[in-house]
Amino acid sequence: MSDYQHEVDELERRSTTSARLFDVRRIIGGLFVVYGVLVTIAGLTASDADLEKAENININLWTGLGMLTLGVFFLGWLHLRPTRPLPPAEPSPAADTARDPGPGRDTPAP
C-alpha cells in the first residue's frame, strides 16, 4: 500500500475514536450522574426548614435520584449500543466512468 493509503486509514481510525469519545450520550449521561450525585447529597442533608418550604417533600432528593436514573440510562444505552465505525467508502460510479472510455471509443478514429 502507498503512504497515502496508510495516512487515510490512520485518519479514519482517529475519526472513529473521536466519534466514540465525544458521543453525546457519554457527555449527557456523565453530567446527569455528576449533578444527580450532588443534588441527591443536598437532598439527604436537607434541614427541617428546607422541607417545610417544599410542603414536606424532599424535592432535592427526588430530583437527584431522577437525574441519577437518567444519567445511568444514557450511559447504559452507550454501553449496549456503542458507536459503530463507518463502513469503508466504495468508489463512486463517476470515478469508474472516467477510466472507462465507453463503447466505441477504444478503437482508433478512421
C-alpha positions in Angstrom: 0.0 0.0 0.0 1.1 3.5 -0.6 1.9 6.0 2.1 -1.2 8.0 1.1 -3.4 4.9 1.8 -1.8 4.4 5.2 -2.5 8.1 6.1 -6.1 7.7 5.0 -6.5 4.6 7.1 -4.9 6.3 10.1 -7.3 9.3 9.8 -10.3 7.1 9.5 -9.2 5.2 12.7 -8.7 8.5 14.6 -12.1 9.8 13.4 -13.9 6.7 14.7 -12.1 7.0 18.0 -13.1 10.7 18.3 -16.7 9.9 17.5 -16.7 7.3 20.3 -15.0 9.7 22.7 -17.3 12.6 22.1 -20.5 10.7 21.8 -23.3 13.0 23.1 -24.7 10.1 25.2 -21.5 10.0 27.2 -21.4 13.7 27.8 -25.1 14.0 28.8 -25.0 10.8 30.9 -21.9 11.8 32.7 -23.2 15.3 33.5 -26.5 14.0 34.8 -24.7 11.4 37.0 -22.4 14.1 38.5 -25.2 16.6 39.1 -27.5 13.9 40.3 -25.0 12.9 43.0 -24.6 16.5 44.1 -28.4 17.1 44.2 -29.0 13.8 46.0 -26.4 14.7 48.6 -28.2 18.1 49.0 -31.5 16.2 49.5 -30.0 13.8 52.1 -28.6 16.7 54.1 -31.8 18.9 53.9 -32.9 20.6 57.1 -36.4 20.6 58.5 -36.8 24.2 57.5 -36.0 23.3 53.9 -38.5 20.5 53.9 -41.2 22.8 55.3 -40.6 25.2 52.4 -41.4 22.4 50.0 -44.5 21.2 51.9 -42.5 18.3 53.4 -41.5 16.9 50.1 -37.7 16.4 49.8 -37.6 17.8 46.2 -33.8 17.7 46.1 -33.7 14.0 46.9 -36.3 13.1 44.3 -34.7 15.4 41.7 -31.3 14.0 42.4 -32.5 10.4 42.1 -34.3 11.2 38.9 -31.1 12.8 37.5 -29.1 9.8 38.5 -31.5 7.4 36.9 -31.5 9.4 33.6 -27.6 9.6 33.6 -27.3 5.8 34.2 -29.9 5.3 31.4 -27.7 7.3 28.9 -24.5 5.5 30.0 -26.2 2.1 29.8 -27.5 3.0 26.3 -24.0 3.9 25.3 -22.7 0.6 26.6 -25.4 -1.5 25.0 -25.3 0.3 21.6 -21.8 1.7 21.0 -21.0 3.9 18.1 -20.0 1.7 15.2 -17.3 2.7 12.7 -18.4 3.8 9.3 -18.0 1.3 6.5 -15.2 1.9 4.1 -16.1 4.2 1.2 -16.9 2.5 -2.0 -15.7 4.0 -5.3 -18.3 6.2 -6.9 -19.7 5.3 -10.3 -18.4 8.6 -11.7 -14.9 7.6 -11.0 -15.4 4.3 -12.9 -16.8 6.1 -16.0 -13.8 8.4 -16.0 -11.5 5.4 -16.5 -13.8 3.6 -19.0 -13.7 5.3 -22.4 -17.2 3.8 -23.2 -18.3 1.8 -26.2 -16.7 2.6 -29.5 -14.1 5.0 -28.1 -11.3 2.4 -27.6 -11.0 2.0 -31.3 -8.9 4.5 -33.3 -10.7 7.0 -35.4 -10.7 6.4 -39.2 
